Structure formats: C-alpha cells, structure tokens
C-alpha cells in the first residue's frame, strides 16, 4: 500500500513533498487521491486568503516588500493547515477522482476495485480486479487484411471464447439469454479467465461469475479477498465463493441463478439486448459498481458481437 504523503507539517507546497505525492499518484491508490485532493484544497484556501489580503489596504507604515513576502508564506502555511483539517472540498474531489478512475478502468487504463453487493449474498463481482490486480486492457488488436480493416481478437480473448462457448450455449438454452452475453459477463468477472478465484492449493475454483457461497451452499468453497461497495464507498473483505468441478458446472449454476431467482426475471425478459441485459443485472443487484453495466456492455459489443 502506498503511504499517503502528509505535507501539513512541512513548509507550504514543499517541493520534495509534492514530488513524493506525484510518485504516489502513479499508484492510483485511494491514499494518493486523498493527498492530491487535500493539496488542491490547500491551493483553493490560499487563493481565498490572497483575495482577502488584496481587498485590504497594504500600504501602512509597517508594510514592506519583506512583510508581504512573509505574509504570503504565512497564508500558504495556513492554507496547508486548514486543508489538513478539511473544509469539504477535498471530500468532493476524492469522490469525483475515484469516479474518473472507474471510468478509465472501462478502457483498461486504470485499476478498479471490484464492485460487490451488500444485499445479494449469493455473489460478488469482478474477480478480474480482485486482490489489487489491474483490469486487463479490453481492446482487441485491429489488423489489416488485404488493405481492409479486419478486426482480430487478441489470443487470450479468442482462447477464452473457444473454450467456453459450448457451456455458454448450454446455459443459453436454459435462460434464453444469448451465449455471448454470458461469455461477456464471465470475461468481466474473471478477466478473460486470467484472474479466476483460486482454491487454497492454487487450483482454479472454476467460478467464472463470482458467485458467493451463502449459508445454503452445500458444495466446495474457495476464499478470496475482494472489494465491496457500500453506499459508494469501497471496503476490502475476505469472502467465501462457490467452487466447482468444471466450467460446465459454473455455467449451469449461473443459469440456475438467473432462471430461479425472481430478482432476475426482468433480466431474462430483456436479455436479447446487450445494454438491457447489462443494466438489468446491475439494477437487480448483481453488482454495486456504478460502471458495471457500462463495462459489460462494452465487452459484449466490442469483443463478442461487434
């Protein structure tokens, strides 16, 4: 974990401290976001103080260029101290910057925490981003064939689709949801199969959809660290997930979940459209990530039916 840079005890806008903050920001951690937001808040407070100074007379008998310089330094340090205590702006910036990170994660440009759901004990979301893994770039390579723009899938995407299509098609016959839509969700949840939930011995749990092991689950269990969103705030937790003997069993269990849980009836009713399917899952509580439906729709349309 990257330690947040605290500049409140240093000279205002200390160059070394700001350099440390810049290096920490490369990790895209919540601590770095908070540090950057606090510094911006300090700058804002300093601008207010400067405006107040400019609005008052500064040509008294005790005023000089030196006193003005020291007054400016004092204002900067006061700004730093006030920002440390907080005036509310940093909190707003942190929320906005965190949302921007999530948006970038859609394109694979930034790490994103797993969305989860506090009210759906049967599942977790995005194992692709579990345990501080980086969301894999979603864009497949574009190659030119005979001068034309032919779209070629990246090898790991093609391999994932080839290996699991038969199981997705079997699940489609049960749910009525197109196989490629379910492949897209499995890809989002497992990082195209490269970030699957693992058993204690390192073997795969075959859990492609991040379904949790609730109190009614009688099968095998795998434990993993994940991040859940509660009221928009991420929380890291250790959760129990269902483990299967095969990918076929994973798809069968997922199909049963959609077909038998009343919560997902509207999802099945509108499962013929990628965006409706994705937004229906999010609305039904499959995930709390505010960008979950956007990510899923993008995967389906760009890599599976595009």
Beta strands, then each sheet from edge to edge (+ up, - down):
strand 1: 142-145
strand 2: 148-151
strand 3: 220-230
strand 4: 233-243
sheet 1: 1+ 2-
sheet 2: 3+ 4-
end
